[in-house]
Amino acid sequence: MENIYALSDIMILAKLGEKIKNTRLKQNITQESLAETANISLSSVKKIENGEIKSFDSLLRVLRVLGKLDIFQPLIDEEQLSPIEYYELVNSTKKKIRKRAVGKLNNSKKEETEW
């Protein structure tokens, strides 16, 4: 597996285009049909498959039609807290319980009760 950070932007776009083309062919979809279903021009599909991805909107439409939109799922999911993070969050919001009194009891102002 190649390190994606070592690739240039042009190489990444070329690989994406190639992957999209292979996916389209495996699903036996013509470029014309993909363009029509994605509601983009045929030339846009050809450019995307050649790695000339200029419009993110067009890319999303093509991936949706090909059923590959789930590659963006990690980007839109909210991060889940680990059990330790959750424990720390819950404990940080609890009020601190007082452990000892500060002053002395003033018996002169004490009210009489039936207890």
C-alpha positions as CSV (number, residue, x, y, z in Angstrom):
1,M,0.0,0.0,0.0
2,E,1.4,3.4,-1.0
3,N,1.7,6.2,1.4
4,I,-0.8,8.7,0.1
5,Y,1.1,11.6,1.6
6,A,4.1,10.7,-0.6
7,L,2.1,11.1,-3.8
8,S,1.6,14.4,-5.6
9,D,-1.9,15.9,-6.0
10,I,-1.9,15.0,-9.7
11,M,-1.0,11.4,-8.9
12,I,-3.8,11.1,-6.4
13,L,-6.3,12.6,-8.8
14,A,-5.1,10.2,-11.5
15,K,-5.5,7.2,-9.2
16,L,-9.0,8.4,-8.2
17,G,-10.0,8.8,-11.8
18,E,-8.7,5.3,-12.6
19,K,-10.5,3.8,-9.6
20,I,-13.8,5.5,-10.7
21,K,-13.4,4.2,-14.2
22,N,-12.7,0.7,-13.1
23,T,-15.7,0.8,-10.7
24,R,-17.9,2.0,-13.5
25,L,-16.7,-0.7,-15.9
26,K,-17.2,-3.4,-13.2
27,Q,-20.8,-2.3,-12.8
28,N,-21.2,-2.3,-16.6
29,I,-22.3,1.4,-16.8
30,T,-21.5,3.5,-19.8
31,Q,-20.0,6.9,-19.5
32,E,-23.2,8.4,-21.0
33,S,-25.4,6.6,-18.6
34,L,-23.3,7.7,-15.6
35,A,-23.3,11.3,-16.8
36,E,-27.1,11.2,-17.2
37,T,-27.8,9.5,-13.9
38,A,-25.3,11.8,-12.0
39,N,-26.8,14.8,-13.9
40,I,-23.4,16.0,-15.1
41,S,-22.0,16.3,-18.6
42,L,-20.4,13.5,-20.5
43,S,-17.2,15.6,-20.8
44,S,-17.2,15.9,-16.9
45,V,-17.3,12.1,-16.6
46,K,-14.4,11.8,-19.0
47,K,-12.4,14.4,-17.2
48,I,-13.0,12.8,-13.8
49,E,-11.9,9.4,-15.2
50,N,-8.7,11.1,-16.6
51,G,-7.9,12.5,-13.2
52,E,-9.0,16.1,-14.0
53,I,-11.3,16.4,-11.0
54,K,-12.1,20.2,-10.8
55,S,-15.6,20.0,-9.3
56,F,-16.1,18.3,-5.9
57,D,-19.9,18.5,-6.6
58,S,-19.4,16.4,-9.7
59,L,-17.2,13.9,-7.9
60,L,-19.8,13.5,-5.2
61,R,-22.5,12.9,-7.8
62,V,-20.5,10.3,-9.6
63,L,-19.5,8.5,-6.4
64,R,-23.2,8.5,-5.3
65,V,-24.3,6.8,-8.5
66,L,-21.5,4.3,-8.3
67,G,-22.4,3.5,-4.7
68,K,-19.0,4.6,-3.4
69,L,-20.1,7.7,-1.4
70,D,-19.3,5.8,1.9
71,I,-15.6,6.6,1.6
72,F,-16.5,10.0,3.1
73,Q,-18.3,8.5,6.1
74,P,-15.3,8.8,8.5
75,L,-15.1,12.5,7.6
76,I,-18.7,13.2,8.6
77,D,-19.0,10.9,11.6
78,E,-18.7,12.5,15.0
79,E,-15.8,11.1,17.0
80,Q,-16.8,8.6,19.8
81,L,-15.5,9.1,23.3
82,S,-13.4,6.3,24.6
83,P,-14.6,4.8,28.0
84,I,-11.8,6.7,29.8
85,E,-12.7,10.0,28.1
86,Y,-16.3,9.5,29.0
87,Y,-15.4,8.7,32.6
88,E,-13.3,11.8,32.8
89,L,-16.0,14.0,31.2
90,V,-18.7,12.7,33.6
91,N,-16.4,13.2,36.7
92,S,-15.3,16.7,35.6
93,T,-18.9,17.9,35.6
94,K,-19.8,16.5,39.0
95,K,-19.9,19.1,41.8
96,K,-17.2,18.6,44.3
97,I,-18.6,17.2,47.6
98,R,-17.6,19.2,50.6
99,K,-15.4,17.2,52.9
100,R,-15.2,19.3,56.0
101,A,-16.7,22.4,57.5
102,V,-14.8,25.6,57.7
103,G,-16.3,27.6,60.6
104,K,-17.5,26.8,64.1
105,L,-21.1,26.3,65.2
106,N,-22.6,29.4,66.8
107,N,-24.8,28.0,69.6
108,S,-26.2,31.3,70.6
109,K,-28.3,31.6,67.5
110,K,-29.5,28.0,67.6
111,E,-33.3,27.6,67.4
112,E,-35.2,25.3,69.6
113,T,-36.6,22.2,67.8
114,E,-38.7,19.3,68.8
115,W,-36.0,16.8,68.0
